[in-house]
Amino acid sequence: MKHKRSLLALSLVGATATLLPLLGVAQAGADYAPQPGDIVGVGGDTPQFAIDFGLNGDTAGAAGFNSTATVNRVVDFDATADGNARSAYTNSVTTGVASTALNPTDVLRAGTSPVQRVSSSGNAITALLADTGATETINYVFSASLPTTAQQATAATNGWDYLHVVEIGTDAVQIAVDKTATNAPSGLSAAELLSIYDGSVTKWNQLPGNSAGSSDTIIPDIPPSSSSIYKTFIADLTTANGGTAPVLASDVKTVEQNDPTAITSASTPADAIVPFSAARLSLWNSSYFLNSSDPYSVASPPPALTAGISLLVGTPGDTNPVYSSPITDYVIFRQTDAASATALEPGGTKNWVESLFSNPASPTSPYFARAATGALVAASGVTWNYQDLGDVA
């Protein structure tokens, strides 16, 4: 499989970043630190690959935005600590103590110190709102969550008018199970999931219409509370619970968002379930992710990883609709940047917002509004659906 294309690019550890010729790099080190004219984005795990592919191209050879950039680049820092969308942990093999999650860092601008990597949609919006210096460090965020009314008020207080929102595409949260063998029925409804996650139902044969099912104990997993998948899932369980947020049972375990090994490495994979991004599983099934245990070689590239999971799509035993909840991938930026008179490229006529995301004078001209870019977004598993939403919360 070909590797993801980008022009004059080196990969940051866990980030997609495109670089200028090395003579232009003002800071020592192998990783590229964005220069003053570069545009910097941070964001959440769920939408990161849709933006990555649009900026730097896909493995089929379609080039992204940065392939035609002449001076200034768009540098996108992924939420996860490596290219396979995994978080970073301490090494318990050599220390003999339990692994703990690390806080990986990024150098967001050349000549600055490393700062904690933004790892979720919510944290990305918070980081943008906190970036109030005379010179912007973060220009935009990619998010699966809209800004709140309170966050829009903060943007106005910051003097930015508001946070401008552009929709890039759509995805869905569904329930993942082990692909080889699962004791789950062919489908689960929101009501059934509520009963599992609040502890009312603990075994498969307690579910409606599944009395002949397994008597094994269900292993309900959930992503971190800061993640967009968690927020969507809990909102749906709250709706199923008549508007009251559920109290999660003590056996609900927090796992990494969109990580297949939450299922495949469970004590009994056949009994594990977890909310999962349909787009991310589609990307897994495209053979994009390679086995990181094998060293790089052009002649003999590492084999593609397999997810080992599938999504439940059948009719639930209670005859309600199978659980599938839409989520949306957004790009969010300061409205004042949309009105900037500074061109993205020397001698150009469009600022970076007009070039990439929003141009009311020419609505179909921004890069992410074009059908060719839509094909790159679709290669990440996301359904391209460009809409300039403006001031929303």
C-alpha positions in Angstrom: 0.0 0.0 0.0 1.3 3.5 -0.8 1.9 5.8 2.0 -0.1 9.0 2.4 1.2 11.7 0.1 2.3 15.2 1.0 4.6 17.6 -0.7 8.0 18.1 1.1 6.5 16.6 4.2 7.7 14.9 7.4 5.3 13.4 9.8 5.1 14.8 13.3 4.8 12.0 15.9 1.0 11.5 15.7 0.4 14.6 13.6 0.1 15.4 10.0 2.4 18.3 9.2 3.8 19.6 5.9 7.1 21.3 5.8 9.1 23.9 3.9 12.7 23.1 2.7 14.9 22.3 5.6 17.0 25.5 5.2 13.9 27.5 6.2 13.4 25.7 9.5 14.5 28.0 12.3 14.5 25.4 15.1 16.7 22.4 15.7 15.0 18.9 15.7 13.6 16.6 13.1 9.9 17.6 13.5 8.7 20.6 11.6 7.6 23.6 13.8 5.2 25.8 11.9 6.5 29.2 10.7 4.8 32.6 11.2 2.9 32.4 7.9 1.7 28.8 8.4 -1.9 28.0 9.4 -2.2 25.8 12.5 -5.1 23.5 13.4 -5.7 21.3 16.4 -8.7 19.1 17.2 -10.4 15.9 18.1 -9.7 12.3 17.2 -13.0 11.6 15.4 -12.6 14.3 12.6 -8.8 14.3 12.3 -8.4 12.1 9.3 -11.0 13.9 7.2 -9.0 17.1 7.6 -5.6 15.3 7.2 -6.6 13.7 3.9 -8.0 17.0 2.6 -4.7 18.8 3.4 -2.1 16.2 2.5 -3.8 13.7 0.1 -4.7 10.1 0.4 -3.0 6.8 -0.2 -4.6 6.4 -3.7 -2.3 9.2 -4.9 -4.8 12.1 -4.8 -2.9 15.3 -3.7 -4.2 17.6 -1.0 -4.1 21.4 -0.4 -0.5 21.5 0.6 0.7 20.0 -2.6 0.1 23.3 -4.4 1.1 25.7 -1.6 4.0 27.9 -2.6 5.2 29.4 0.7 2.8 29.0 3.6 1.5 25.6 4.6 -1.4 24.3 6.7 -0.1 22.3 9.6 -2.7 19.9 11.2 -1.8 18.4 14.6 -3.7 15.2 15.2 -5.4 14.6 18.6 -3.6 11.2 19.0 0.0 10.6 19.7 0.8 8.5 16.6 -0.4 8.0 13.0 -2.4 4.9 13.9 -4.6 7.0 16.2 -3.3 5.5 19.4 -2.7 7.3 22.7 0.6 7.2 24.4 1.4 5.4 27.7 4.3 4.7 29.9 6.1 1.4 29.3 5.1 -1.1 32.1 7.2 -3.9 30.6 10.5 -2.5 31.8 9.3 -0.6 34.9 7.1 -3.3 36.3 4.4 -0.9 37.2 1.0 -0.3 35.7 0.9 1.8 32.5 -0.4 5.3 32.8 -1.5 7.7 30.1 1.0 10.3 29.0 0.3 13.9 27.9 2.2 14.1 24.6 3.3 17.5 23.5 3.6 19.5 20.3 5.6 22.5 19.2 2.8 24.6 17.7 5.1 27.4 16.5 8.8 27.6 15.7 10.8 29.0 18.5 8.3 28.1 21.2 8.3 25.4 23.9 6.3 22.1 23.5 2.8 22.3 25.0 0.3 19.6 25.8 -1.2 18.1 22.7 -4.9 18.9 22.2 -6.7 15.5 22.3 -10.4 16.1 22.0 -12.9 18.3 20.3 -14.0 20.0 23.5 -10.4 20.7 24.5 -9.7 22.1 21.1 -12.4 24.8 21.3 -11.2 25.6 24.9 -7.6 26.0 23.6 -8.7 28.2 20.8 -10.6 30.5 23.2 -7.6 30.7 25.4 -5.3 31.7 22.5 -5.7 35.5 23.0 -2.1 36.7 22.3 -1.3 39.4 19.9 -0.2 36.7 17.4 -2.4 33.6 16.9 -0.8 30.3 17.8 -3.9 28.2 16.8 -5.8 29.4 13.8 -8.6 26.8 13.7 -9.9 23.6 15.3 -11.5 20.5 13.8 -14.3 19.2 16.0 -17.2 16.8 16.2 -18.9 19.2 18.6 -20.3 22.6 18.1 -19.3 25.5 20.3 -21.7 26.2 23.2 -23.6 29.4 23.7 -21.2 30.2 26.5 -18.2 29.6 24.3 -19.7 31.9 21.6 -20.1 34.6 24.3 -16.4 34.2 25.2 -15.4 34.6 21.6 -17.3 37.8 21.4 -15.7 39.0 24.7 -12.3 38.2 23.1 -13.1 40.6 20.3 -13.6 37.9 17.6 -17.3 38.6 16.9 -18.0 34.9 17.1 -16.7 31.4 16.3 -17.4 30.7 12.7 -18.4 27.1 12.0 -18.1 25.2 8.7 -19.5 21.7 8.4 -17.1 19.3 6.5 -18.9 16.0 6.6 -21.0 13.5 8.5 -20.3 10.3 10.4 -22.3 8.1 12.8 -21.9 6.5 16.2 -22.8 2.8 16.2 -22.1 -0.2 18.5 -19.0 -2.2 17.8 -18.6 -5.9 18.6 -16.0 -8.6 17.9 -16.1 -9.6 14.3 -15.1 -13.2 14.8 -17.6 -14.2 17.4 -20.0 -12.1 19.5 -22.7 -13.0 22.0 -24.5 -9.7 21.2 -27.8 -9.9 19.2 -27.8 -8.6 15.6 -28.9 -5.2 16.8 -29.3 -3.1 20.0 -31.7 -0.2 20.5 -31.0 3.0 22.5 -33.4 1.6 25.2 -31.5 -1.7 25.4 -28.2 0.1 25.6 -29.6 2.3 28.4 -30.5 -0.9 30.4 -27.0 -2.3 29.8 -25.0 0.8 30.7 -27.1 1.6 33.8 -26.7 -2.0 35.0 -30.4 -3.0 34.7 -29.3 -5.7 32.3 -26.0 -7.5 32.8 -26.4 -10.7 30.8 -27.2 -11.2 27.1 -30.2 -13.5 27.7 -31.8 -10.8 29.8 -32.4 -8.6 26.7 -35.9 -8.5 25.1 -36.4 -11.3 22.6 -33.0 -12.9 23.5 -33.9 -15.4 26.2 -32.1 -18.1 24.2 -29.0 -16.0 24.1 -25.8 -16.4 26.1 -25.8 -16.2 29.8 -22.4 -14.5 29.8 -22.0 -11.1 31.5 -21.9 -8.2 29.1 -18.7 -6.0 29.0 -19.9 -2.5 28.4 -17.1 -0.1 27.4 -17.3 3.7 26.8 -14.8 6.3 25.5 -13.4 9.1 27.7 -15.9 11.7 28.8 -14.0 14.4 26.9 -14.6 12.7 23.6 -17.3 13.5 21.0 -18.3 9.8 20.8 -19.0 9.8 24.6 -21.0 13.0 24.5 -23.2 11.8 21.6 -23.7 8.4 23.2 -24.6 9.8 26.6 -27.0 12.3 25.1 -28.8 9.5 23.3 -29.0 7.4 26.5 -30.3 10.5 28.3 -33.1 10.9 25.7 -33.9 7.2 26.0 -34.1 7.8 29.8 -36.8 10.4 29.5 -34.3 13.4 29.6 -32.5 12.3 32.7 -28.8 11.5 32.4 -28.1 7.9 33.3 -25.9 6.8 36.2 -23.4 4.5 34.6 -23.0 1.1 36.2 -19.8 0.3 38.0 -18.8 -2.3 35.4 -18.7 0.3 32.6 -15.0 0.7 31.7 -13.5 3.7 30.0 -11.4 2.8 26.9 -9.7 4.8 24.1 -12.0 6.3 21.6 -12.3 4.5 18.3 -9.8 1.8 19.3 -10.7 -1.7 18.1 -8.5 -3.3 20.7 -11.1 -2.2 23.3 -13.1 -5.1 21.9 -10.5 -7.5 20.6 -8.3 -7.4 23.7 -11.2 -7.6 26.2 -11.1 -10.5 28.7 -13.9 -12.1 26.6 -14.1 -10.3 23.3 -17.4 -12.0 22.4 -19.1 -10.1 25.4 -17.6 -6.6 24.8 -19.4 -3.7 23.2 -18.4 0.0 22.7 -19.7 3.0 20.8 -17.6 3.5 17.7 -17.2 5.9 14.7 -18.5 4.3 11.6 -16.1 6.4 9.5 -13.1 5.3 11.5 -14.0 1.6 11.0 -14.4 2.3 7.3 -10.9 3.7 7.3 -9.6 0.6 9.2 -11.3 -1.6 6.5 -9.6 0.4 3.8 -6.2 -1.0 5.0 -4.9 2.4 5.7 -3.3 1.5 9.0 -0.1 -0.6 8.8 1.4 -2.8 11.4 3.7 -0.5 13.4 5.6 -3.5 14.7 7.3 -3.9 11.3 10.0 -1.5 10.2 9.4 0.7 7.1 10.6 -0.7 3.8 9.6 0.4 0.3 10.4 -3.1 -1.1 8.4 -4.9 1.7 6.0 -2.5 3.4 4.4 -3.5 6.7 1.2 -5.5 6.3 -2.1 -3.7 6.9 -3.8 -4.0 10.3 -7.3 -5.5 10.5 -9.8 -4.0 13.0 -11.3 -7.3 14.0 -14.6 -5.6 14.8 -18.0 -5.0 13.1 -21.0 -2.8 13.8 -24.4 -3.9 14.8 -27.0 -3.1 12.1 -29.8 -5.7 12.7 -33.2 -5.4 14.2 -33.2 -5.2 18.0 -35.2 -7.6 20.1 -37.4 -4.9 21.4 -38.3 -4.0 17.8 -37.1 -0.4 18.2 -34.7 1.1 15.6 -31.1 -0.2 15.9 -28.8 2.4 17.5 -27.1 4.7 15.1 -26.6 8.3 15.9 -25.3 10.9 13.4 -22.4 13.1 14.3 -20.9 15.9 12.3 -17.3 17.0 11.6 -16.7 20.8 11.8 -14.0 23.3 11.4 -14.2 26.3 13.7 -12.3 29.6 13.6 -12.4 33.2 14.6 -14.8 35.3 12.6 -12.3 38.2 12.6 -9.9 35.9 10.6 -12.6 35.6 7.9 -12.4 39.3 7.4 -8.6 39.6 7.4 -6.9 41.5 4.7 -3.8 39.4 4.9 -3.4 37.0 2.0 -2.5 33.4 2.7 0.3 33.5 0.0 2.5 36.4 -0.9 0.9 38.2 -3.8 -2.4 36.4 -3.4 -5.8 37.9 -3.0 -7.5 35.5 -0.5 -6.8 35.1 3.2 -6.5 31.7 4.7 -10.1 31.4 5.6 -11.3 32.3 2.1 -8.8 29.9 0.6 -9.7 26.9 2.8 -13.1 27.1 4.4 -15.4 30.1 3.9 -15.8 32.7 1.2 -19.3 34.3 1.0 -18.4 36.2 -2.2 -17.6 32.8 -3.9 -19.3 30.0 -1.8 -17.9 27.1 -3.9 -14.3 28.4 -4.1 -12.9 27.4 -0.7 -10.8 24.3 -0.9 -13.0 22.2 1.4 -16.1 23.2 -0.6 -14.9 21.6 -3.8 -16.0 18.1 -5.0 -12.4 17.0 -5.5 -11.7 17.7 -1.8 -14.9 15.9 -1.0 -13.4 12.8 -2.5 -10.4 13.1 -0.1 -12.7 13.6 2.9 -14.7 10.5 1.7 -11.4 8.5 1.6 -11.2 8.9 5.4 -14.6 7.2 5.8 -16.5 10.5 6.4 -19.4 11.4 4.1 -18.5 14.8 2.6 -21.2 17.4 3.2 -19.8 21.0 3.1 -21.9 23.7 4.6 -20.9 27.1 5.8 -22.9 27.5 9.0 -21.5 30.7 10.3 -22.5 31.8 13.8 -24.0 28.7 15.5 -23.9 27.1 18.9 
